Amino acid sequence: MAAAGCKKNGDPAFVTYSYSGSGTAGDVLTFTVNESIGGYTIYNESNKLYVNGSFTVYSDELKGLYKVFANGAFYYAVEIPGQVFTGNFPTARLKNNFSYGVTRQTNTGNPQLYGNYIYIHISNTAVNGSTLNREWGILTFLADGTWTKQGYCNERGSLPRLMPDEYTGTIPPVNPSDTGTWIVNSLYPDQLIMNQFHSIDTLTGFPYASDSGAVFVMDMGFGHGFLVGLKLLDGDLNRIKGNYGYADVRYDASTGGGKFAVNDSSYNVEWWRGDSYAKIRNGVFGALNQSTVLKNVFYAKNISFYGDIVDYYAFVSGPYFMEFQFMNNQFRSYGLGARLP
């Protein structure tokens, strides 16, 4: 919900946006962001606590990226006003080192929401027996009131070992491991009530579609984190071009944020990253390759980023962006963000 007011002299008194979403611990969160004064409020619906903070907006090569100072450290956030808001700032629980919110404007009836999403599971818990593994996968959201999900991992275990560039199956996958039903929440029509056929847990979905892409957040319940999915589109390399701001979290829980820029025909990536002291480093890597089947997934292997040699995966759906990185086939970091102005 966006609200705007004017002073008597005609200057804007305030412009605020509200978002609903989830955090790493699996909490349901409500975000209120005041554009005019650079402030935010987070209400953690799971533990009934509030946290307030302020942000500044970079105006140099990181133009549009938010910088948050809280608890003696710097954090980062990205907003598409009135659409999405994400960051790695505190959200009234210590284990919430990442969060994602979707506008509270009702969008659940938009037919552009239906389709296949590539997702990343944001959580502190082990996957296939290790916290150095991470889950990605394909979530399918259907107009008939059903959904399906199939997860994959960087190491073998209960989830199949597979990376996005290696995927050669159908879209959606045959015989997905998780299925369920969804209905619009009658009390909060911006949210979905999602039931699972293989579990008694009821989950909450937060979808949003714009003219050029769509995002889907699924809260997995306390202790289980959340999924962020970007709608799979019939894309070409032009869809990755642009400047994307991001906040990230590493395997050791350290946080940062910055910008990835893909702005020339070589599909090399310029990058900037700030740490918790707001010290900025930058460099270039490339070139990006496009996944054969999952057209919104781009990757580069054995590249140098922030002092490490990593495999890098980027996911886009219109203005929405996420990425993750692996080093020696073990999870190194993931980031969430959006196209910068």
Helices and strands as residue ranges (DSSP letters): E 2-6, E 12-23, E 28-34, E 39-44, E 49-57, E 66-70, E 73-80, E 84-87, E 99-103, G 111-113, E 115-122, E 135-141, E 146-153, G 164-166, E 178-184, E 192-196, E 202-209, E 214-219, E 226-231, G 237-240, E 242-250, E 255-262, E 269-274, E 280-285, E 289-290, E 297-305, E 308-317, E 320-327, E 330-339
